Every structure is written in C-alpha cells, then in structure tokens.
Amino acid sequence: MDYRTEKDKNYYSSDLSKWIDEFCTHEMTSINLDIVQYKRSLNQLRFVEYKHSNEKMKWGQKELLILLSKLKPTYIICGDPPFESSEIIRISDNKTIWVNEEELKKFLNFEYVDIEDIREEVSF
C-alpha cells in the first residue's frame, strides 16, 4: 500500500514525513537530511543537504542545518547530474565554492576534508 500520492512523493521524503506533517505539531521542524558521512580513517563526520540548482530551501530546513553546523561540519551541495559544475556551501559561515565533477567526488570521498582544501573559496 502506498501512503503517498505521486504528488506527495515530490514533497515528502518518506511516508513517515507525511504522517508527521499530518498528525504531529507544526511547532517544530522535521527535515530529511540527504547525506550523513563518516570517514573512519579520519574520524570525520559531516552532514550534507543536496539541492538541484533551481531548488529553493525552506527557512525551517535552513534553520535546522544552521543548528547542526554548530555540532559538526554541515554543507549544502547544489548541482544537477552529471555534476560537471556544483556549488558547495559551508553552512557555518556561508563560504561557497564552485567545483567540477572531480573536485566534488574528492570532497565527498574526504580527499578534501573541508572546502578550503579544494582551492580559493568565495564568501557571500
């Protein structure tokens, strides 16, 4: 049985997300975080939220990501497959860098631990 309609699947990340929205308080924010990465050899943990290049972020989601960034490095990656050009935003200070496909792959493989390791970053 499918709890979410086709339209719901574009809005809710899971059946549980829809159920929370319908039956739980709206005095809280619930987000579906796209990626949690842990690199054992470096003992590094990071949170990543992915958006398509034309996709907007809701204020509640951004608020929660800011809170997460106070605990561990948290990033937003904006781009579209095949990811020839993507934007990585570090939430804690809004530092942004544009990367090519290889640089994105290295970042997600922890060959670059942070965006400063890639090359010159741009601040907004």
Secondary structure, 3 states (H helix, E strand, C coil): CCCCCHHHHHHCCCHHHHHHHHHCCCCCCCCCCCEEEEEHHHCEEEEEEEECCCCCCCHHHHHHHHHHHCCCCEEEEECCCCCCEEEEEECCCCEEEEEEHHHHHHHHCCCCCCHHHCCCCEEC
